[in-house]
Amino acid sequence: MTLDIPYQSIPDMFLKRVAATPNRRAFGYPAPDDSGPIWLTWAEVGRRATAVAAGLRELGVGDEDRVAILANTRLDWIIADLGVMAAGGATTTVYPTTEPEEAAFIIRDSGSKVLIVENAEQAAKIAGAELPSLTHVVLMDGIPDPSANPPQLTLAEVQERGAAALKADPELITRVVQGITQDRLATLIYTSGTTGRPKGVELLHRGWCWQAVAQENLQIMREDDLHYLWLPLSHSFGKSLLCGIIHVGVPTYVDGRVDKLIDMLSVVRPTLMCAAPRVFEKVYNRVVTSAQEGGALKAKIFSWAVRTGKEKVALEQEGRPVPAALRAKYAIAQKLVFSKLHARLGGRIRVLVSGAAPLSKDIASFFAAANLPICEGYGLTEASAADFVNRPGKIKIGTVGQPLGDLECRIDSDGEILLRGAPVMRGYHNLPEETAAAFTEDGFLRTGDIGTLDADGYLTVTDRKKDLFKTSGGKYVAPSHIEGQFKAICPYVSHAVVIGQSRNYCTMLITLDPDAITQWAAHGPLAGKSYEEIVTSPQVRELIDGYIAKLNAQLNRWETIKKFTILPRDLTIEDGELTPSLKIKRRNVEANFASAIEEMYAGTLAEV
C-alpha cells in the first residue's frame, strides 16, 4: 500500500505543526550555566524561521537556490535550515570539521548563493577561494568583517530584515511555501565518502516528508517524549530525525557539544536518544571497566547480572516465556547493577536508536540485557538516511529491522541490498554518469552494502561490498563483523581495522579508548604516564593479546588475527581516518599506517 504523504514540503509540514500546537515546547537549547534547557514554543520557532526566510528572500534567494550551512549542531542550525527551505531554497550541508579546501569545493560545486556559518573561524575556511555563485556570508555568532568579500552580516540582521519585509507583506512566506511542490530540491548533502571527492546527493521534499510520516508508526518518537538531539545536522541521519520531530511534534533539546553529552544526559533526562554506535561503545567500555576495577566482588556481581539479563533476552528473542525464577533473578540484577546504567543515561530513557554505522551484536545484547534495548536502523544518504529500523518491542538483535513505510527492498544476485521508493535521491548533483551507475535498469538504488532479508522482512547487513576482501588463500573476510566482535570482547578498544586483502593471514590495527585505558593504568606501574606511553607499553600489549586470543576462539581459521599493532594515537576525522559520522576510511587508515602494516607482514609473501 502506498504511503499517504499529507504535505507538499518540509516548510508546509512545519507551518502546519506551528498552527496545530503553537504553545507547546518545540526546541530547547543549553542555558549558559548548563542548568537545563531553555525552551522555545512552536510559535516562537515559527516566527524566527519565517523571518529568516523573508530575510533570505531579501538577499536574493529564490526557488531551489542553494544556501550552505557550516556550523555545529545547535538551535540556530535548525532555524536557518527551516528558513532556507521556507524561502523556497535548498540547504547545502557542510560538516563543521570539513577542511577549507573541501568546504570551498562543496560550496562551489553546489552553486550555493549564501553561506551561513557559525562564526568567523568557519567563515575563514573560504577566504581567497573562487566562489562565483556566493553573494553573502551570514554569521550566527560574532561581528561581521566590514572588508570581507563576499559581504558579511549576522543571522540576527537577516532575521530583522525579514521581520520588516513580513510587516509590509505578512503573507510573503505563506505564498512562497504554497508554491513549493514535493518534487522540488530540499537538501543537497555531500557524501563524506570513504574514498574520492564527495558527491552532492539531491534529496527532494517528497522523500523527507515521506520520512516524517513513515517514522510516525514506529512508536520511536511520541509527542510526550523528550528527545536529546546531538547528532550532526549536516548528516542525513540528523535531517531525517528533524523531519520526524516536526511531524510528531516531539520536544527536542538541541546540543551538539559531544564532550558534554554524558554530563547533560543527567540534567536533561531525555526519554529518547539517537546516536552512532561509538557512543554506545564508550558507555559500554566505561561500565565494563568500572565493574572490572571495582574489586572481585563487584566484578562477580556484574558478570552474574549480565549473564542473567542475556538469558532473559535470549528467551524473549526466541519468543519463549521467561520463567518466574529468572524474572526474580533479573529484578535483583536490575536493582544491583542495571539501575546505575539507567541513571547514567538520565534515568528516563524509553528508546535508544543506533544508526550511521554497524552496531556490534554483542554490545546490542548487553544493552538489551540491561533493559535498554537499542533499536538499530540502517540507511544511507542516497535514501534519506532512515530506511530500516527495529521497532520498540519487536527488536531482532543483529538485524537492522524492517523497512519503513512502503520502501521496496530486494537482494541482488551478488548479495547487494537494493532500494526503491520515495526517500531515494533524485541523483548526484551534476554527475549524470555516476547517477546512472547508482541505479538498476528498473530504478532500484544500489546501496553498496551486502545483506540478507529473513522471512519477516528483517534485514541483516553483512558489510560494505567494497570492504569485503579475499585472502591469498581465496577465502572471503567481512572485516566489520570481526571488528564488532572485538569491540564487544575488549572494553578498552576505540577502533579496530582488520587488514588482509590478498595477504596470507589477517592482522589488525587497534586504537584504545583514552578514558578506559587510562583508568586501567591508574592502578599499576603505568599510573600517571601519557596515553602514548601507556598504549605502547608491554603491559598493555599483554592485556590486548589476551583479548585477541578470545576473539580468535570465535572466528573461522582464515579469519583469525595472527598479528596486531596498537597505534600510538586514536583515529581522527582531522587526519582523514574517520568520516564525520565516525565511519572508518579504511584506505586512508591503511595509507597513514602503511609502515605498521608492512611490519606485520615482514618476511611473508602477499599476492598482488
Order of alpha helices (4+ residues) and beta strands (2+ residues): alpha-beta-beta-alpha-beta-alpha-beta-alpha-beta-alpha-beta-beta-alpha-alpha-beta-beta-alpha-beta-alpha-beta-alpha-beta-alpha-alpha-alpha-alpha-beta-alpha-beta-beta-beta-beta-beta-beta-alpha-beta-beta-beta-beta-alpha-beta-beta-alpha-alpha-alpha-beta-alpha-alpha
